[in-house]
Amino acid sequence: MRKFTSILHLNKFTVLLFWSLLLLNSCKNDDNTPATPEEPNSVLVESRVITELSRTQIIQKANMLSPLLAVYVKNGIKVYKITYKTKNTDGTEITASGALVFPDIDQPASMISVQHGTIRDDASAPSNFNDGAEAASFGSLFGSMGYIIAYPDYIGYGASKDYPHPYEHRESLASASLDMLRAAKEFLKKQNEVKWDEKLYLAGYSEGGYATMALQKKIEEEAPTEFNLVASSCGAGAYDKTAFMKYVINTATQGNASYNSLYLWVMLTYDRIYKLNRPATYYFKEPFATQIATSGINTSINQSFSTILTDSFKKNLNDGSDVGFINAISDNDVYNWKPKTPTQLYHGNADKLVFYFNSEKAYNTMKALGANVELKTIPNGDHASSITSYLAGTLAFFTSTK
């Protein structure tokens, strides 16, 4: 009986010692500091590698753009597709995507958020990184200079391709791009391939120029402590939507079908997002009203855009009586504010798609408000020919502010 009692006491002591040691070890790590649990992602959903490109391969891509750009190539890159949470235009949560480009370097790198220009199909989305697409060209170039590149698809492409793209819609372009940056930030915290130096630059041309301006405004006004925004370069964006629309409805333009489809796209987007829901016959004369009701932005319009609009719509817009459409347009103006970040605006003064007065108006307004902004006019540059000057100027601008 005494022996049994001794064993029982021994077992109790052993059990107590075991749990004491287990508790002690669970409360400390090797350096005697409390273990920090890994923070869960709040925006990032998932990531996967798309491709890797060597320096030689990128030089070949750069030469296709311009031999002048190839001299900037310094390193290879690795490209990820990341998916993340954002809000659609109706406020519902959806999953969007973008490309994240890592430079193959061992030094801390700055990040550039590049907002892409107008695309008409999902194959051109940055996260697909297909040859010939903007992201594969410009993303590779910027990444090969030692930058981390965040390249949002926007809503309507990539992971969100089943939703209509909100073309030239200020708020959703800005929010989808900002959430991409938040997702990139979460991804960067949990990897050790590249160290981010916390500096952020913004760039984009055409719709991307407009999206860049919208993103910059949103960061500065709504998320100023989240990022160290260093500089922004906006190319050929339609910043003054109100003046742009009035010009298009009242002025004879060259009747370029591809240009007209973009003007049409803006009108149909605003009609949908702002729930105006007017019949096509309110905006357009026949036979265009019927064609647009059937084919939407794929309708071929080979005459001045002003000639296909109804006289009543033009009158209501000009005299201010169409309050709904006027408010929708003005809600997308993005020129009338004061940037805190050094900003450059690039625009060809012979641009027949996105008229030069957009950048001129933005510059004059921002300068009057005391902003650090420069207008870089490209003499005789049209929408396409000004891109190379924009790229070279942007690279020089960002390098000078490092």
Secondary structure, DSSP 8 states (H G I E B T S, - for coil): -HHHHHHHHHHHHHHHHHHHHHHHHHT--TTSS--------SSEEEEEEEEEE-HHHHHHHHHHH-HHHHTT----EEEEEEEEEEE-TTS-EEEEEEEEEEES-SS-EEEEEEE----SSGGGSGGG--TTSHIIIIIHHHHTTT-EEEEE--TTSGGGTTS---TT-HHHHHHHHHHHHHHHHHHHHT--SS-EEEEEEEEEETHHHHHHHHHHHHHHHH-TTT-EEEEEEEES----HHHHHHHHHHS-----HHHHHHHHHHHHHHHHHTT----HHHHB-TTHHHHHHHHGGG----S-GGGGB-HHHHHHHHTT--HHHHHHHHTT--SSS--SS-EEEEEETT-SSS-THHHHHHHHHHHHTT--EEEEEETT--TTTTHHHHHHHHHHHHHHT-
